[in-house]
Amino acid sequence: MADASMTRRFPRVALFDLDGTLLDSAPDMLATANRMLAARDRAPTTLAMLRQHVSKGARAMVAATFPELDEAGRDALVPEFLQVYREELGRHSVLFDGVAAMLQALEDDGARWGIITNKAEYLARDVVAGLEWESRCAVLVGGDTYPEKKPHPLPLLEAARQLGVAPSDCVYVGDDERDVVAARAAGMPSIAVTWGYRLDDEDPETWQAEAIAREPLELLDPAAWPRTIL
């Protein structure tokens, strides 16, 4: 019989992107866009039209909702989008199937997990509070927490520093190429997930992540995670 100490375990620290990785937040974004359209007596848009843009941030969502606007016009609507979005936050979004079980499996194995998102920190904290994750999420870094955001490695490096571990002892999980780029620059193994939000011409197979997951339930298996030093 194999020594129990040699049994494959989850990484001691798992770090996640939020939108498109843990949370299907596209319905909140749709509600926000349609409130803005309704205020201008315009027809509503659809989830299919907006979904692929969700991971790209507020400016991308405004651009998809109002494609006729130039850059200055789009930028002028970003504050309104964020204000309305905060009112819709958590009202329609749900965890992706299997995420709750995956996070519980990490905790049961003694691992810590946290979130590194490009969403503004105040919005990310609202999401975490709404999910009652405050005592479970070991570290939370937003897009404005530090001077740089993903694909820059700084947020990942600072999250590891806050947790007192080396970046190479963590695994970062995300649905966007910039997640993998940031992880590689930070010296952190990564998993690219395919259930999130991406444009039609974006192929996770080309991002050079250490692993690819096609549904959260795959990550219930410790063998699906890249090996770390710990």
C-alpha positions, 0 to 999 in steps of 0.5 A: 500500500502506498504511503499516505504522505505520498497521496496526491493533494491539492495545491496548498494555495489556489488563486482564482479569477472571479467573473467567468471562473467562479461566478457566472456574472453575465446575467448581472451585466445584462441587467445593467446594460438593459437598464441603461438602454431602457433609460434611453428608450432603446431595445434591450440587448441579449445575453448572447450578445454580451456574454463573450465580453464580460471578462474584458471589463466595464469599458468592453461591456459599454462598447458592446452595449453602445457600439455606435459610440466612439472611445470618448463616448464609451468612457463617459458612460463607464461611471453610470455602468458601474453605478447601475451594476453595483445595484444589480450585483448578485441579483442574477449571477450564480456560481458555475456548476461544481464551483461550490464543491471544488472550493469545499474540496480545497478547504477539506484538504487544508488548502487556502484559496483566494481571488485576484480579479480585475473588477474594482476591489469595492465591487469584488468585496460586495460579491464576496460578501453576498456569497458569504465568503468573507471568512473563507476567501484568504486573500482578495485583490481587485483591479485597483488594489495595486498600481497594476492589474492583470496581465501584469504579475503584480496582483499575483505576486502581492497575493502570494506575499500576503499569504506568506508563500512563494508564487511557485507554491500557488496555482492561478485559475482563470478564463482569460489569456491575461490570467495565464500571462500574469501567472507566467510572469509571476512564476506561478503555475496556471489552469486555463478554464474553458467555461468562462467568457471569451471571444470567438477567436480566443483559444485557451489551448494556445495560452500555454497554461500548465493545465486546461479544465473544461468544467469545475468538477474536473478540479475536484481531482487533485491530479487535474492541478499542476504540481507545486513545490509544497 
